[in-house]
Amino acid sequence: MGNKATENAACSRITAMLDAGSFVEIGGAVTARATDFNMQEKETPADGVITGYGLIDGNLVYVYSQDASVLNGAMGEMHAKKIVNIYDMAMKMGAPLIGLIDCAGLRLQEASDALHAFGTLYMKQSLASGVIPQISAIFGTCGGGLSLVPALTDFTFMEGSKAKLFVNSPNAIAGNDISKCDTSSAKYQSEEAGLVDMTGTEEEILANIRSLVCMLPSNNEEDSSYSDCTDDLNRACADIENAMEDAAIALSNISDGYVFFETKKEYAKDMVTGFIRLNGMTVGAVANRSKIYDEEGKTVAEFDGSLSADGANKAAEFIEFCDAFNIPLLTLTNVSGFSATVYDEAHVARAAAKLTYAFANATVPKVNVVTGKAYGSAYAVMNSKALGADMVYAWPSAEIGMMDAAMAAKIMYAGSDADMLREKTAEYRELQSGPMPAARRGYVDTIIEPADTRKYVIGAFEMLFTKREDRPMKKHGAV
């Protein structure tokens, strides 16, 4: 890699992630030019960051990897300029950019030079958003202003035991110390903050980055990312109905070769987001989840089936990414209403509005499968026909309406005896709650058997491949 610091962690991560022998270093001779505080006497090989390009499964990618052995990986002027330079190259060539982060923060000896360079990196990341996929992985420290760097990327990975991600260190937070709550840990950042998509060992993270890159388009001008499909396009999803409550399993069942790359896996688990393949084409998936099953089929977590604020925000961000990169969207809808907690009451209206806007604003092909409950406004925001879904399917067991039939009967016939309520519940279910009333109005296109789900959604996306949709001219929305 062209400098003295070739056999360190920063280099070994690049070597492990890229195709063998494919990495070409850029700017290996760059060093710091600051002289304050006797900086000229300190060795800063490559100014603490290795930058260049290489291949992942034959796909061009650009990469930077911070070197903690040089001033603890602190970011100075030339360090930031090197990263900005490969951002420019990645955007010109239309290739993903991957940042491997291990950094003590801003280099104090370089003051305003470092601060200005830091700001130019924020600017470049903002310009690149929606143009090329941006991926970050944190292996050491990522604190203070540097925490914005992974937050500005599309996907973030974090090493599970040693990595630290924070704006303020845990001990600097009023009323907290690291023994109480380690807010910088991978566990906190993935489960509570929702900033991290996946945690694991260094080897697992690098392998998952390879898998993700192979599923994504290289830039926003590609239609999508494709691979050869060896799975049967008409394969029956025999057990999918049993997995209805755990949408991660249902999505795996639908996908080519049962492949499902889940994003933000540990955050807002009532909402599932991730990528599947259908006839070799990458499709973004969004689905409600009410249970999580382990490998033995036992329930390990349970939710009430409602749409939460965190789940809505998680889905909205994912939808915006997919739309920016022309990735079609599939939803599996099974939602009973909006979450009723104090936290959600303060946040869910805004979050549901963001989800509504994301679906309505997306012009990619959109397919919805109603697998269970679809009640009230929560259904309307989950990629319904009204929000522009191109095709809506429903399983025969689906319940589409304002609310549960028994609850509706109690409200409409308050004070009636049990026999009357049973009769009216059955009548409401027949007239308002099943999939057929919605299908008669055209809100559901076809009622399908669960086992045929894969076949139907593949057919729908094939039909929608040439979709074009114009929207009112505007600078951008403001939701």
TORZAVEX-36249 format. One record per residue (C-alpha): x, y, z; residue number from 1; chain. Coordinates in nm, 3 decimals, decimal comma. Layout:
// residues N
R	X	Y	Z	NUM	A
...
// end
This chain:
// residues 479
R	0,000	0,000	0,000	1	A
R	0,294	0,222	-0,059	2	A
R	0,390	0,354	0,287	3	A
R	0,568	0,243	0,602	4	A
R	0,249	0,170	0,787	5	A
R	0,143	-0,108	0,556	6	A
R	0,101	-0,386	0,809	7	A
R	-0,141	-0,230	1,055	8	A
R	-0,510	-0,262	1,135	9	A
R	-0,612	0,009	0,888	10	A
R	-0,445	-0,179	0,603	11	A
R	-0,551	-0,527	0,711	12	A
R	-0,918	-0,421	0,717	13	A
R	-0,894	-0,299	0,358	14	A
R	-0,718	-0,620	0,254	15	A
R	-0,979	-0,838	0,424	16	A
R	-1,274	-0,647	0,275	17	A
R	-1,166	-0,610	-0,089	18	A
R	-1,103	-0,869	-0,358	19	A
R	-0,750	-1,007	-0,328	20	A
R	-0,487	-0,780	-0,482	21	A
R	-0,739	-0,523	-0,603	22	A
R	-0,659	-0,225	-0,374	23	A
R	-0,480	0,075	-0,524	24	A
R	-0,372	0,342	-0,278	25	A
R	-0,411	0,713	-0,354	26	A
R	-0,217	0,980	-0,163	27	A
R	0,012	0,744	0,025	28	A
R	0,288	1,007	0,047	29	A
R	0,068	1,279	0,199	30	A
R	0,169	1,398	0,545	31	A
R	0,061	1,679	0,778	32	A
R	0,184	2,026	0,687	33	A
R	0,108	2,195	1,021	34	A
R	0,404	2,322	1,227	35	A
R	0,239	2,447	1,545	36	A
R	0,331	2,263	1,866	37	A
R	0,635	2,107	1,693	38	A
R	0,409	1,906	1,462	39	A
R	0,686	1,902	1,200	40	A
R	0,888	1,674	1,428	41	A
R	0,615	1,407	1,437	42	A
R	0,588	1,131	1,181	43	A
R	0,242	1,128	1,021	44	A
R	0,261	0,864	0,747	45	A
R	-0,033	0,901	0,504	46	A
R	-0,155	1,159	0,760	47	A
R	-0,332	0,884	0,948	48	A
R	-0,570	0,765	0,679	49	A
R	-0,527	0,518	0,393	50	A
R	-0,736	0,607	0,088	51	A
R	-0,785	0,442	-0,249	52	A
R	-1,004	0,213	-0,455	53	A
R	-1,054	-0,156	-0,520	54	A
R	-1,311	-0,422	-0,600	55	A
R	-1,577	-0,611	-0,408	56	A
R	-1,689	-0,914	-0,608	57	A
R	-1,574	-0,726	-0,917	58	A
R	-1,761	-0,404	-0,827	59	A
R	-1,560	-0,081	-0,805	60	A
R	-1,561	0,080	-0,459	61	A
R	-1,368	0,364	-0,297	62	A
R	-1,245	0,327	0,059	63	A
R	-1,075	0,515	0,337	64	A
R	-0,941	0,349	0,650	65	A
R	-0,823	0,552	0,947	66	A
R	-0,493	0,456	1,108	67	A
R	-0,507	0,480	1,488	68	A
R	-0,129	0,430	1,508	69	A
R	-0,079	0,784	1,370	70	A
R	-0,175	1,044	1,635	71	A
R	-0,453	0,805	1,745	72	A
R	-0,616	0,850	1,405	73	A
R	-0,705	1,212	1,483	74	A
R	-0,837	1,400	1,181	75	A
R	-0,628	1,690	1,058	76	A
R	-0,638	1,910	0,751	77	A
R	-0,463	1,676	0,505	78	A
R	-0,635	1,369	0,654	79	A
R	-0,977	1,520	0,577	80	A
R	-0,865	1,644	0,235	81	A
R	-0,766	1,290	0,137	82	A
R	-1,113	1,161	0,228	83	A
R	-1,281	1,449	0,042	84	A
R	-1,066	1,368	-0,263	85	A
R	-1,187	1,010	-0,285	86	A
R	-1,545	1,129	-0,233	87	A
R	-1,496	1,344	-0,545	88	A
R	-1,359	1,044	-0,735	89	A
R	-1,639	0,814	-0,616	90	A
R	-1,905	1,059	-0,732	91	A
R	-1,736	1,111	-1,070	92	A
R	-1,712	0,736	-1,127	93	A
R	-2,046	0,650	-0,970	94	A
R	-1,916	0,397	-0,718	95	A
R	-1,996	0,329	-0,349	96	A
R	-1,775	0,478	-0,079	97	A
R	-1,682	0,285	0,235	98	A
R	-1,531	0,450	0,542	99	A
R	-1,352	0,239	0,804	100	A
R	-1,346	0,462	1,112	101	A
R	-1,096	0,452	1,401	102	A
R	-1,035	0,810	1,508	103	A
R	-0,967	1,009	1,825	104	A
R	-1,150	1,309	1,681	105	A
R	-1,030	1,648	1,565	106	A
R	-0,652	1,706	1,564	107	A
R	-0,615	1,984	1,822	108	A
R	-0,271	2,096	1,700	109	A
R	-0,420	2,206	1,367	110	A
R	-0,710	2,413	1,507	111	A
R	-0,907	2,602	1,239	112	A
R	-0,737	2,421	0,949	113	A
R	-0,861	2,089	1,083	114	A
R	-1,202	2,234	1,168	115	A
R	-1,251	2,374	0,819	116	A
R	-1,141	2,046	0,659	117	A
R	-1,384	1,862	0,886	118	A
R	-1,664	2,084	0,759	119	A
R	-1,571	2,017	0,396	120	A
R	-1,613	1,646	0,465	121	A
R	-1,967	1,706	0,596	122	A
R	-2,038	1,907	0,281	123	A
R	-1,907	1,635	0,051	124	A
R	-2,107	1,365	0,230	125	A
R	-2,421	1,576	0,194	126	A
R	-2,362	1,623	-0,178	127	A
R	-2,298	1,250	-0,222	128	A
R	-2,619	1,152	-0,042	129	A
R	-2,856	0,998	-0,294	130	A
R	-2,583	0,988	-0,562	131	A
R	-2,366	0,699	-0,441	132	A
R	-2,422	0,453	-0,154	133	A
R	-2,220	0,551	0,153	134	A
R	-2,123	0,286	0,408	135	A
R	-1,935	0,338	0,735	136	A
R	-1,790	0,087	0,981	137	A
R	-1,662	0,183	1,327	138	A
R	-1,376	-0,023	1,470	139	A
R	-1,236	0,211	1,735	140	A
R	-1,334	0,553	1,862	141	A
R	-1,580	0,775	1,676	142	A
R	-1,660	1,069	1,901	143	A
R	-1,768	1,431	1,900	144	A
R	-1,808	1,587	1,557	145	A
R	-1,688	1,270	1,389	146	A
R	-2,009	1,095	1,501	147	A
R	-2,187	1,294	1,230	148	A
R	-1,982	1,116	0,964	149	A
R	-2,149	0,772	1,010	150	A
R	-2,483	0,948	1,068	151	A
R	-2,450	1,107	0,723	152	A
R	-2,388	0,770	0,557	153	A
R	-2,661	0,531	0,444	154	A
R	-2,551	0,224	0,642	155	A
R	-2,340	0,197	0,957	156	A
R	-2,170	-0,108	1,105	157	A
R	-2,001	-0,122	1,446	158	A
R	-1,759	-0,365	1,606	159	A
R	-1,934	-0,509	1,910	160	A
R	-1,677	-0,502	2,190	161	A
R	-1,419	-0,224	2,142	162	A
R	-1,581	0,038	1,918	163	A
R	-1,718	0,359	2,070	164	A
R	-1,966	0,598	1,904	165	A
R	-2,074	0,915	2,082	166	A
R	-2,134	1,288	2,055	167	A
R	-2,069	1,337	2,427	168	A
R	-1,885	1,067	2,619	169	A
R	-2,104	0,872	2,865	170	A
R	-1,937	1,039	3,166	171	A
R	-2,002	1,388	3,024	172	A
R	-2,380	1,336	3,024	173	A
R	-2,551	1,491	3,327	174	A
R	-2,659	1,228	3,577	175	A
R	-2,487	0,944	3,392	176	A
R	-2,160	0,759	3,400	177	A
R	-2,035	0,473	3,188	178	A
R	-2,105	0,214	3,462	179	A
R	-2,473	0,318	3,463	180	A
R	-2,527	0,333	3,089	181	A
R	-2,259	0,308	2,823	182	A
R	-2,420	0,533	2,564	183	A
R	-2,115	0,490	2,338	184	A
R	-2,146	0,112	2,309	185	A
R	-2,250	-0,080	2,000	186	A
R	-2,544	-0,222	2,196	187	A
R	-2,680	0,123	2,286	188	A
R	-2,622	0,273	1,943	189	A
R	-2,793	-0,018	1,764	190	A
R	-3,081	-0,084	2,003	191	A
R	-3,163	0,258	2,151	192	A
R	-3,024	0,523	1,914	193	A
R	-3,091	0,328	1,595	194	A
R	-2,783	0,474	1,429	195	A
R	-2,611	0,140	1,372	196	A
R	-2,745	-0,119	1,127	197	A
R	-2,542	-0,417	1,239	198	A
R	-2,289	-0,509	1,508	199	A
R	-2,044	-0,798	1,524	200	A
R	-1,680	-0,897	1,508	201	A
R	-1,445	-0,724	1,267	202	A
R	-1,458	-1,025	1,036	203	A
R	-1,839	-1,036	1,041	204	A
R	-1,866	-0,664	0,966	205	A
R	-1,630	-0,677	0,669	206	A
R	-1,812	-0,984	0,531	207	A
R	-2,149	-0,810	0,571	208	A
R	-2,022	-0,498	0,393	209	A
R	-1,924	-0,722	0,099	210	A
R	-2,272	-0,877	0,099	211	A
R	-2,443	-0,538	0,114	212	A
R	-2,234	-0,386	-0,168	213	A
R	-2,328	-0,681	-0,390	214	A
R	-2,699	-0,609	-0,335	215	A
R	-2,687	-0,232	-0,399	216	A
R	-2,667	-0,036	-0,723	217	A
R	-2,337	0,150	-0,764	218	A
R	-2,507	0,487	-0,805	219	A
R	-2,842	0,661	-0,856	220	A
R	-2,839	0,623	-1,235	221	A
R	-2,844	0,244	-1,235	222	A
R	-3,193	0,093	-1,251	223	A
R	-3,107	-0,162	-0,983	224	A
R	-2,863	-0,431	-0,881	225	A
R	-2,903	-0,771	-1,041	226	A
R	-2,771	-1,123	-1,007	227	A
R	-2,855	-1,452	-1,174	228	A
R	-3,158	-1,620	-1,020	229	A
R	-3,134	-1,997	-0,976	230	A
R	-3,444	-2,020	-0,757	231	A
R	-3,781	-2,130	-0,900	232	A
R	-3,984	-1,819	-0,984	233	A
R	-4,304	-2,012	-0,911	234	A
R	-4,176	-2,168	-0,589	235	A
R	-4,460	-2,207	-0,340	236	A
R	-4,403	-2,046	0,000	237	A
R	-4,562	-2,337	0,181	238	A
R	-4,504	-2,225	0,542	239	A
R	-4,523	-1,849	0,499	240	A
R	-4,862	-1,817	0,669	241	A
R	-4,711	-1,960	0,989	242	A
R	-4,444	-1,687	0,975	243	A
R	-4,692	-1,403	0,920	244	A
R	-4,621	-1,247	1,261	245	A
R	-4,242	-1,252	1,213	246	A
R	-4,200	-1,066	0,887	247	A
R	-3,824	-1,127	0,874	248	A
R	-3,892	-1,497	0,827	249	A
R	-4,173	-1,429	0,579	250	A
R	-3,947	-1,205	0,368	251	A
R	-3,673	-1,469	0,368	252	A
R	-3,931	-1,719	0,247	253	A
R	-4,026	-1,497	-0,047	254	A
R	-3,670	-1,408	-0,151	255	A
R	-3,448	-1,586	-0,404	256	A
R	-3,247	-1,847	-0,217	257	A
R	-3,406	-1,730	0,111	258	A
R	-3,164	-1,433	0,124	259	A
R	-3,266	-1,139	0,343	260	A
R	-3,024	-0,861	0,440	261	A
R	-3,191	-0,690	0,737	262	A
R	-3,104	-0,328	0,823	263	A
R	-3,123	-0,170	1,171	264	A
R	-3,197	-0,520	1,299	265	A
R	-3,185	-0,439	1,671	266	A
R	-3,379	-0,111	1,653	267	A
R	-3,759	-0,070	1,654	268	A
R	-3,806	-0,443	1,607	269	A
R	-4,179	-0,401	1,544	270	A
R	-4,079	-0,278	1,197	271	A
R	-3,862	-0,485	0,963	272	A
R	-3,654	-0,326	0,687	273	A
R	-3,399	-0,479	0,453	274	A
R	-3,317	-0,614	0,109	275	A
R	-3,435	-0,928	-0,067	276	A
R	-3,389	-1,053	-0,421	277	A
R	-3,675	-1,137	-0,656	278	A
R	-3,578	-1,297	-0,988	279	A
R	-3,227	-1,165	-0,926	280	A
R	-3,339	-0,804	-0,870	281	A
R	-3,275	-0,624	-0,541	282	A
R	-3,599	-0,513	-0,373	283	A
R	-3,633	-0,306	-0,055	284	A
R	-3,872	-0,460	0,196	285	A
R	-4,070	-0,292	0,475	286	A
R	-4,294	-0,498	0,702	287	A
R	-4,481	-0,483	1,031	288	A
R	-4,386	-0,746	1,290	289	A
R	-4,574	-0,861	1,599	290	A
R	-4,351	-1,154	1,706	291	A
R	-3,989	-1,263	1,678	292	A
R	-3,918	-1,635	1,654	293	A
R	-3,585	-1,802	1,718	294	A
R	-3,436	-2,079	1,503	295	A
R	-3,643	-2,338	1,690	296	A
R	-3,968	-2,152	1,629	297	A
R	-4,007	-2,025	1,985	298	A
R	-4,134	-1,673	2,050	299	A
R	-3,852	-1,459	2,192	300	A
R	-4,020	-1,117	2,165	301	A
R	-4,375	-0,997	2,117	302	A
R	-4,530	-0,665	2,010	303	A
R	-4,888	-0,544	2,000	304	A
R	-4,909	-0,505	1,622	305	A
R	-4,926	-0,126	1,629	306	A
R	-4,717	0,126	1,437	307	A
R	-4,463	0,290	1,668	308	A
R	-4,285	0,624	1,620	309	A
R	-3,942	0,459	1,606	310	A
R	-4,068	0,196	1,362	311	A
R	-4,218	0,461	1,135	312	A
R	-3,897	0,666	1,135	313	A
R	-3,689	0,357	1,064	314	A
R	-3,910	0,266	0,767	315	A
R	-3,923	0,623	0,631	316	A
R	-3,542	0,653	0,617	317	A
R	-3,514	0,317	0,444	318	A
R	-3,781	0,405	0,187	319	A
R	-3,605	0,732	0,105	320	A
R	-3,281	0,544	0,040	321	A
R	-3,453	0,293	-0,188	322	A
R	-3,632	0,564	-0,385	323	A
R	-3,309	0,763	-0,427	324	A
R	-3,136	0,458	-0,578	325	A
R	-3,427	0,325	-0,787	326	A
R	-3,478	0,016	-0,572	327	A
R	-3,839	-0,117	-0,590	328	A
R	-4,036	-0,145	-0,265	329	A
R	-4,234	-0,435	-0,122	330	A
R	-4,442	-0,407	0,195	331	A
R	-4,599	-0,679	0,406	332	A
R	-4,874	-0,504	0,600	333	A
R	-5,006	-0,629	0,932	334	A
R	-5,088	-0,329	1,151	335	A
R	-5,364	-0,274	1,406	336	A
R	-5,331	0,102	1,467	337	A
R	-5,090	0,353	1,618	338	A
R	-4,887	0,272	1,928	339	A
R	-5,042	0,406	2,250	340	A
R	-4,760	0,500	2,490	341	A
R	-4,658	0,835	2,637	342	A
R	-4,342	0,834	2,422	343	A
R	-4,537	0,753	2,107	344	A
R	-4,803	1,013	2,177	345	A
R	-4,525	1,272	2,169	346	A
R	-4,364	1,138	1,852	347	A
R	-4,584	0,906	1,646	348	A
R	-4,787	1,168	1,455	349	A
R	-4,470	1,330	1,321	350	A
R	-4,305	0,995	1,252	351	A
R	-4,615	0,855	1,078	352	A
R	-4,628	1,173	0,869	353	A
R	-4,268	1,112	0,761	354	A
R	-4,357	0,753	0,670	355	A
R	-4,662	0,875	0,478	356	A
R	-4,451	1,127	0,288	357	A
R	-4,179	0,871	0,213	358	A
R	-4,425	0,627	0,055	359	A
R	-4,622	0,899	-0,127	360	A
R	-4,305	1,064	-0,256	361	A
R	-4,141	0,742	-0,379	362	A
R	-4,176	0,692	-0,755	363	A
R	-4,017	0,345	-0,771	364	A
R	-4,240	0,039	-0,825	365	A
R	-4,440	-0,022	-0,505	366	A
R	-4,615	-0,348	-0,418	367	A
R	-4,812	-0,415	-0,098	368	A
R	-4,923	-0,750	0,042	369	A
R	-5,175	-0,732	0,326	370	A
R	-5,097	-1,041	0,531	371	A
R	-5,303	-0,975	0,845	372	A
R	-5,467	-0,672	1,002	373	A
R	-5,489	-0,344	0,815	374	A
R	-5,680	-0,114	1,044	375	A
R	-5,749	0,257	1,023	376	A
R	-5,503	0,530	0,937	377	A
R	-5,209	0,308	1,028	378	A
R	-5,298	0,095	0,725	379	A
R	-5,337	0,399	0,505	380	A
R	-4,975	0,503	0,571	381	A
R	-4,836	0,151	0,508	382	A
R	-4,811	0,177	0,128	383	A
R	-5,184	0,164	0,065	384	A
R	-5,345	0,219	-0,275	385	A
R	-5,429	0,572	-0,167	386	A
R	-5,058	0,652	-0,119	387	A
R	-4,969	0,527	-0,464	388	A
R	-4,907	0,154	-0,429	389	A
R	-4,902	0,015	-0,785	390	A
R	-5,027	-0,331	-0,688	391	A
R	-5,198	-0,437	-0,366	392	A
R	-5,251	-0,804	-0,284	393	A
R	-5,424	-0,949	0,021	394	A
R	-5,431	-1,293	0,176	395	A
R	-5,782	-1,440	0,231	396	A
R	-5,734	-1,407	0,609	397	A
R	-5,654	-1,035	0,588	398	A
R	-5,870	-0,790	0,783	399	A
R	-5,898	-0,450	0,614	400	A
R	-6,111	-0,183	0,776	401	A
R	-6,143	0,089	1,036	402	A
R	-6,088	-0,139	1,334	403	A
R	-6,146	-0,486	1,479	404	A
R	-6,502	-0,601	1,398	405	A
R	-6,594	-0,673	1,760	406	A
R	-6,476	-0,329	1,869	407	A
R	-6,671	-0,163	1,587	408	A
R	-6,988	-0,349	1,682	409	A
R	-6,952	-0,241	2,047	410	A
R	-6,923	0,122	1,941	411	A
R	-7,206	0,117	1,687	412	A
R	-7,442	-0,088	1,906	413	A
R	-7,345	0,030	2,253	414	A
R	-7,571	-0,117	2,522	415	A
R	-7,685	-0,415	2,311	416	A
R	-7,687	-0,766	2,454	417	A
R	-7,421	-1,027	2,378	418	A
R	-7,627	-1,203	2,108	419	A
R	-7,685	-0,878	1,921	420	A
R	-7,316	-0,788	1,947	421	A
R	-7,213	-1,129	1,812	422	A
R	-7,453	-1,093	1,522	423	A
R	-7,339	-0,739	1,439	424	A
R	-6,972	-0,837	1,475	425	A
R	-7,020	-1,109	1,214	426	A
R	-7,213	-0,869	0,991	427	A
R	-6,943	-0,600	1,020	428	A
R	-6,672	-0,852	0,944	429	A
R	-6,858	-0,965	0,633	430	A
R	-6,940	-0,617	0,505	431	A
R	-6,634	-0,417	0,612	432	A
R	-6,341	-0,617	0,752	433	A
R	-6,238	-0,890	0,510	434	A
R	-6,032	-0,839	0,194	435	A
R	-6,333	-0,878	-0,038	436	A
R	-6,504	-0,544	0,043	437	A
R	-6,174	-0,364	-0,027	438	A
R	-6,126	-0,566	-0,345	439	A
R	-6,478	-0,472	-0,465	440	A
R	-6,381	-0,106	-0,434	441	A
R	-6,049	-0,157	-0,612	442	A
R	-5,836	-0,089	-0,304	443	A
R	-5,704	-0,447	-0,329	444	A
R	-5,615	-0,571	-0,677	445	A
R	-5,611	-0,945	-0,614	446	A
R	-5,676	-1,180	-0,322	447	A
R	-5,400	-1,442	-0,329	448	A
R	-5,318	-1,759	-0,140	449	A
R	-5,022	-1,710	0,097	450	A
R	-4,825	-1,989	-0,073	451	A
R	-4,844	-1,797	-0,404	452	A
R	-4,700	-1,473	-0,264	453	A
R	-4,354	-1,510	-0,420	454	A
R	-4,499	-1,584	-0,762	455	A
R	-4,733	-1,284	-0,755	456	A
R	-4,484	-1,025	-0,630	457	A
R	-4,223	-1,136	-0,884	458	A
R	-4,483	-1,099	-1,158	459	A
R	-4,583	-0,757	-1,031	460	A
R	-4,228	-0,622	-1,025	461	A
R	-4,160	-0,763	-1,370	462	A
R	-4,467	-0,580	-1,499	463	A
R	-4,368	-0,258	-1,318	464	A
R	-4,008	-0,260	-1,442	465	A
R	-4,061	0,025	-1,690	466	A
R	-4,267	0,241	-1,452	467	A
R	-4,228	0,616	-1,501	468	A
R	-4,408	0,872	-1,289	469	A
R	-4,397	1,251	-1,303	470	A
R	-4,459	1,466	-0,995	471	A
R	-4,534	1,838	-0,947	472	A
R	-4,227	2,053	-0,996	473	A
R	-4,073	2,171	-0,668	474	A
R	-3,734	2,215	-0,510	475	A
R	-3,803	1,949	-0,247	476	A
R	-4,063	1,857	0,010	477	A
R	-4,050	1,983	0,367	478	A
R	-4,203	1,698	0,570	479	A
// end
